[in-house]
Amino acid sequence: MGRVNVCLKRSYIVVTTLIAIMSALLLALTLFSHGKFHDDEEVENLLPGIRAMYVFSIGTLLFAGIGLYGANKEKKWALIVFAVAMILSSLYLIVNEIGGLIVLPKMAEGVKMHYREMLPLTNASDSFLKEFEELQSELQCCGMEQGYQDWGYNISIYCVCHEDSTNPCVLAPRMSSLNKYGPTMIYEEPCLPHLISQMMIIINFILVIMAGIILLWVSSVALCTAILCRLNRKENIPTVVYSPEAKAGNYTILSEPAENT
């Protein structure tokens, strides 16, 4: 069995430890999400994703531990198990990454269709209006797709421009409920483009993080494979050759032993 280079071994341990830490954080996030959405009405739709996160985080954490054990004790079987698990895990992440890039435009269309179903806003449910009004104030916008016109004459008070607003504002229509106490400035732009833009930023950020995780996973596989190659390499031990004089017992005394005084 060959010797493993110290730098190679330390690099592998660092990368595998990072994977273990990220898996532990993902497991903690999954537990938090499960507890948060436990009483939610739509929890049934979220359960498949939560279960997949449980399996992925626990499995990765377990295999990272096996990989660290294999590196410290130089056990081939543990390193092989880790390498195979990380390859399968990397393939799973790559498939999800590609799938996310493919469905990205469809997700934007899906969000548009979902919010268009809520029109007209005057007939929307109270729970939706409460969330949407807060969204208007946060994104500095008014209405869904046609701007303040989506509200008719009963324009939401959350459409009123603040002094420090950065988005453009216009004067509210004369017949609107906001002009009871004088001319009022409201946000000009509709909320749907801002909402989709914000969602795309979040999804792209997640995809970038996934790409980084894939690189880390692939790096661990490469380092693990290098360690296995080192362990399988046979060391060339020089053979000891005895001269004829040594075999015959012909030795030369290099120095006389000191006389006892």
RALIN-V513312 format. One record per residue. N is the residue number from 1. D_LAST is the distance of its C-alpha to the last C-alpha in Angstrom with 2 decimals. Layout:
[[N & D_LAST] [N & D_LAST]]
//
This chain:
[[1 & 52.83] [2 & 52.46] [3 & 51.15] [4 & 53.72] [5 & 53.61] [6 & 52.86] [7 & 55.82] [8 & 58.15] [9 & 57.14] [10 & 57.54] [11 & 60.91] [12 & 62.12] [13 & 61.05] [14 & 62.84] [15 & 66.03] [16 & 66.07] [17 & 65.51] [18 & 68.48] [19 & 70.56] [20 & 69.62] [21 & 70.57] [22 & 73.88] [23 & 74.65] [24 & 74.04] [25 & 76.35] [26 & 78.98] [27 & 78.82] [28 & 79.31] [29 & 82.24] [30 & 83.77] [31 & 83.57] [32 & 85.17] [33 & 87.92] [34 & 88.63] [35 & 89.02] [36 & 91.16] [37 & 93.59] [38 & 93.61] [39 & 97.04] [40 & 98.43] [41 & 101.55] [42 & 100.10] [43 & 96.75] [44 & 97.68] [45 & 97.69] [46 & 94.22] [47 & 92.56] [48 & 91.75] [49 & 89.94] [50 & 88.07] [51 & 86.98] [52 & 85.77] [53 & 83.70] [54 & 82.20] [55 & 81.21] [56 & 79.85] [57 & 77.80] [58 & 76.34] [59 & 75.63] [60 & 73.93] [61 & 71.83] [62 & 70.76] [63 & 69.87] [64 & 67.98] [65 & 65.79] [66 & 65.22] [67 & 64.36] [68 & 61.78] [69 & 60.22] [70 & 60.10] [71 & 58.40] [72 & 55.73] [73 & 54.93] [74 & 55.79] [75 & 58.39] [76 & 60.77] [77 & 63.62] [78 & 63.78] [79 & 63.86] [80 & 66.56] [81 & 68.66] [82 & 68.37] [83 & 69.30] [84 & 72.36] [85 & 73.52] [86 & 73.21] [87 & 75.10] [88 & 77.94] [89 & 77.90] [90 & 78.06] [91 & 81.00] [92 & 82.78] [93 & 82.32] [94 & 83.46] [95 & 86.60] [96 & 87.38] [97 & 86.80] [98 & 89.19] [99 & 91.67] [100 & 91.62] [101 & 92.39] [102 & 95.23] [103 & 96.94] [104 & 96.57] [105 & 100.12] [106 & 101.55] [107 & 99.97] [108 & 101.74] [109 & 105.03] [110 & 104.41] [111 & 103.92] [112 & 107.16] [113 & 109.10] [114 & 107.73] [115 & 108.84] [116 & 112.13] [117 & 113.04] [118 & 112.98] [119 & 115.83] [120 & 118.12] [121 & 115.94] [122 & 118.86] [123 & 118.73] [124 & 114.95] [125 & 113.36] [126 & 112.33] [127 & 108.65] [128 & 108.55] [129 & 110.47] [130 & 108.07] [131 & 105.06] [132 & 106.97] [133 & 108.17] [134 & 104.62] [135 & 103.65] [136 & 106.43] [137 & 105.12] [138 & 101.52] [139 & 102.36] [140 & 105.22] [141 & 107.83] [142 & 111.13] [143 & 112.61] [144 & 111.33] [145 & 112.54] [146 & 115.63] [147 & 114.26] [148 & 116.27] [149 & 119.19] [150 & 117.45] [151 & 118.20] [152 & 121.90] [153 & 123.30] [154 & 120.96] [155 & 117.92] [156 & 114.77] [157 & 113.76] [158 & 110.23] [159 & 111.67] [160 & 112.28] [161 & 110.23] [162 & 107.77] [163 & 107.44] [164 & 103.96] [165 & 104.85] [166 & 103.72] [167 & 106.02] [168 & 109.64] [169 & 112.36] [170 & 116.13] [171 & 119.05] [172 & 119.93] [173 & 123.36] [174 & 126.25] [175 & 127.13] [176 & 123.59] [177 & 122.80] [178 & 120.27] [179 & 123.02] [180 & 124.72] [181 & 123.33] [182 & 123.47] [183 & 121.87] [184 & 118.39] [185 & 115.72] [186 & 114.03] [187 & 111.35] [188 & 112.82] [189 & 110.36] [190 & 110.29] [191 & 107.20] [192 & 106.76] [193 & 105.26] [194 & 102.83] [195 & 101.90] [196 & 101.23] [197 & 99.25] [198 & 97.05] [199 & 96.53] [200 & 95.58] [201 & 92.97] [202 & 91.37] [203 & 91.43] [204 & 90.00] [205 & 87.21] [206 & 86.40] [207 & 86.43] [208 & 84.02] [209 & 81.64] [210 & 81.94] [211 & 81.12] [212 & 77.94] [213 & 77.01] [214 & 77.61] [215 & 75.26] [216 & 72.57] [217 & 73.10] [218 & 72.98] [219 & 69.79] [220 & 68.12] [221 & 69.21] [222 & 67.86] [223 & 64.45] [224 & 64.31] [225 & 65.20] [226 & 62.46] [227 & 59.87] [228 & 61.15] [229 & 60.88] [230 & 57.26] [231 & 56.50] [232 & 58.25] [233 & 56.38] [234 & 53.71] [235 & 50.42] [236 & 49.28] [237 & 45.76] [238 & 44.22] [239 & 43.44] [240 & 39.97] [241 & 40.17] [242 & 37.50] [243 & 37.35] [244 & 37.85] [245 & 34.31] [246 & 32.94] [247 & 35.29] [248 & 34.23] [249 & 30.56] [250 & 29.80] [251 & 26.93] [252 & 25.01] [253 & 21.33] [254 & 21.24] [255 & 17.58] [256 & 14.61] [257 & 12.15] [258 & 8.91] [259 & 6.21] [260 & 3.80] [261 & 0.00]]
//
